[in-house]
Amino acid sequence: MQLEEAANADACLVVVQLARDVSAAVAQKTGIKHESPQVLLIRDGNCVWSVSHRMIDAAAIKEALKKHCS
């Protein structure tokens, strides 16, 4: 199963070097400190799951999508 098939969810990529204002707004809105690389799963405006650096793993993302977006 591809990540795209794991849930009906939109994905956004923020390149911090090009959009620091967006990165800062996400950190302020979610209360999650910026790290790079980082994956945030946001549902109804709230961060329900996050992971960064070496903990980023396709299987973990698929599981989080199943848990929070099904």
Backbone bond lengths (Angstrom), bond angles and torsions (degrees), N, CA, C in turn:
res aa  C-N    CA-C-N  psi(-1)  N-CA   C-N-CA  omega(-1)  CA-C   N-CA-C  phi
1 M - - - 1.452 - - 1.531 108.61 -
2 Q 1.303 116.36 130.99 1.453 121.93 176.37 1.522 109.55 -80.28
3 L 1.332 116.49 156.88 1.464 119.67 177.35 1.521 110.95 -56.79
4 E 1.331 116.64 -37.09 1.458 120.23 -179.01 1.526 111.61 -61.50
5 E 1.336 116.94 -27.47 1.455 121.68 -178.74 1.522 112.43 -88.75
6 A 1.321 117.87 -9.47 1.467 121.66 -173.51 1.523 112.63 -69.75
7 A 1.295 117.16 -31.33 1.467 119.71 -178.11 1.520 109.06 -161.95
8 N 1.285 114.59 161.56 1.448 120.18 174.18 1.526 106.49 -86.34
9 A 1.321 116.12 87.15 1.464 120.55 -174.36 1.523 109.50 -140.62
10 D 1.311 115.97 150.92 1.457 122.09 174.07 1.516 108.41 -92.31
11 A 1.309 116.32 148.80 1.460 121.20 177.50 1.525 109.02 -121.79
12 C 1.321 115.62 141.71 1.458 121.99 176.73 1.519 108.32 -130.19
13 L 1.296 116.36 140.63 1.454 122.19 176.15 1.521 107.64 -113.58
14 V 1.320 116.04 125.05 1.458 121.01 176.86 1.522 107.27 -110.40
15 V 1.317 116.83 114.65 1.458 121.56 174.51 1.525 105.50 -88.88
16 V 1.321 114.89 104.05 1.465 120.62 -170.43 1.525 111.72 -57.08
17 Q 1.327 117.20 -39.63 1.461 120.03 -178.58 1.528 111.96 -62.01
18 L 1.330 116.67 -24.36 1.461 120.86 -179.03 1.520 113.51 -102.68
19 A 1.338 116.93 -14.66 1.467 120.09 -174.61 1.523 110.96 -145.53
20 R 1.315 115.98 58.15 1.472 119.88 -179.50 1.527 112.06 -60.50
21 D 1.323 116.77 -33.92 1.466 119.58 178.85 1.530 111.23 -64.17
22 V 1.316 117.05 -38.30 1.467 120.64 177.68 1.524 109.74 -67.55
23 S 1.323 116.82 -44.28 1.461 121.25 178.20 1.526 111.13 -59.11
24 A 1.320 116.55 -44.18 1.468 120.72 179.40 1.525 111.07 -65.19
25 A 1.325 117.14 -39.61 1.468 120.60 179.14 1.525 111.11 -65.52
26 V 1.328 117.18 -40.27 1.468 120.72 177.76 1.524 109.89 -63.32
27 A 1.329 117.08 -45.33 1.469 120.92 179.21 1.530 110.93 -61.22
28 Q 1.322 116.65 -43.33 1.466 120.07 -179.65 1.525 111.11 -66.55
29 K 1.320 117.09 -44.49 1.474 121.21 -177.57 1.529 112.18 -66.93
30 T 1.339 116.89 -39.87 1.467 120.50 -175.43 1.518 113.35 -89.63
31 G 1.338 116.70 -22.76 1.460 119.77 -174.17 1.516 112.90 78.14
32 I 1.337 116.39 8.68 1.462 121.93 179.88 1.524 108.43 -99.27
33 K 1.333 116.18 123.48 1.465 121.72 178.98 1.526 109.68 -62.12
34 H 1.323 116.37 137.04 1.461 121.41 178.60 1.519 110.79 -65.45
35 E 1.313 115.90 133.47 1.457 123.53 169.45 1.517 106.02 -136.74
36 S 1.301 116.74 157.62 1.455 118.80 -179.43 1.523 109.76 -140.43
37 P 1.317 116.81 124.78 1.458 128.96 0.26 1.520 111.49 -77.42
38 Q 1.317 115.45 161.68 1.466 121.03 -175.53 1.529 109.39 -156.60
39 V 1.321 115.79 144.49 1.463 121.91 174.23 1.521 107.49 -121.88
40 L 1.320 116.29 126.85 1.463 122.16 175.67 1.518 107.84 -118.09
41 L 1.313 116.28 135.46 1.458 121.43 173.28 1.523 106.56 -108.20
42 I 1.324 115.44 112.77 1.461 121.18 -175.35 1.523 108.69 -111.01
43 R 1.312 114.92 126.77 1.471 121.13 179.81 1.521 108.12 -128.67
44 D 1.307 116.75 126.22 1.468 122.34 -179.81 1.528 111.87 53.74
45 G 1.331 116.18 37.45 1.455 121.32 177.37 1.509 115.79 82.20
46 N 1.329 117.38 0.02 1.467 121.19 -179.31 1.521 110.64 -116.75
47 C 1.313 116.35 140.61 1.457 120.57 175.66 1.528 107.90 -76.81
48 V 1.334 116.11 115.34 1.462 120.74 -178.09 1.520 112.03 -101.92
49 W 1.333 116.73 -9.98 1.466 120.59 -179.41 1.515 108.09 -164.18
50 S 1.317 116.71 141.62 1.463 119.96 175.58 1.518 109.75 -150.10
51 V 1.304 114.77 154.19 1.460 121.78 178.42 1.530 107.04 -154.07
52 S 1.318 116.36 152.87 1.458 119.04 179.69 1.527 111.07 -145.05
53 H 1.297 113.27 166.86 1.458 124.23 175.99 1.527 112.70 51.11
54 R 1.310 117.38 -129.73 1.471 121.49 -174.48 1.522 113.91 -70.66
55 M 1.311 117.18 -9.77 1.463 120.24 178.89 1.534 111.56 -81.73
56 I 1.339 117.27 -8.50 1.462 120.70 178.37 1.525 108.17 -71.50
57 D 1.327 114.81 122.55 1.458 121.33 -174.79 1.528 107.97 -150.32
58 A 1.317 116.98 134.58 1.466 120.43 -177.65 1.521 111.97 -57.10
59 A 1.326 117.62 -40.51 1.471 120.43 -179.43 1.525 111.11 -63.52
60 A 1.327 117.31 -40.64 1.470 120.93 179.43 1.528 110.48 -66.84
61 I 1.319 116.69 -38.95 1.463 120.33 178.48 1.527 110.07 -65.53
62 K 1.333 117.15 -44.09 1.470 120.57 177.69 1.524 110.99 -58.66
63 E 1.325 116.46 -43.55 1.467 120.62 -179.68 1.528 110.85 -64.09
64 A 1.331 116.69 -42.75 1.467 120.35 178.83 1.526 110.75 -63.88
65 L 1.327 116.99 -40.57 1.463 120.15 177.85 1.522 111.04 -63.09
66 K 1.323 116.86 -43.04 1.470 120.17 177.78 1.520 110.90 -61.43
67 K 1.327 116.03 -43.94 1.464 121.08 -176.43 1.530 112.13 -68.13
68 H 1.317 116.68 -43.63 1.461 120.24 -170.41 1.529 114.98 -101.85
69 C 1.324 118.11 -12.64 1.466 119.71 -174.69 1.522 113.57 -123.76
70 S 1.290 117.40 12.17 1.473 119.42 -179.25 1.504 111.33 -89.95
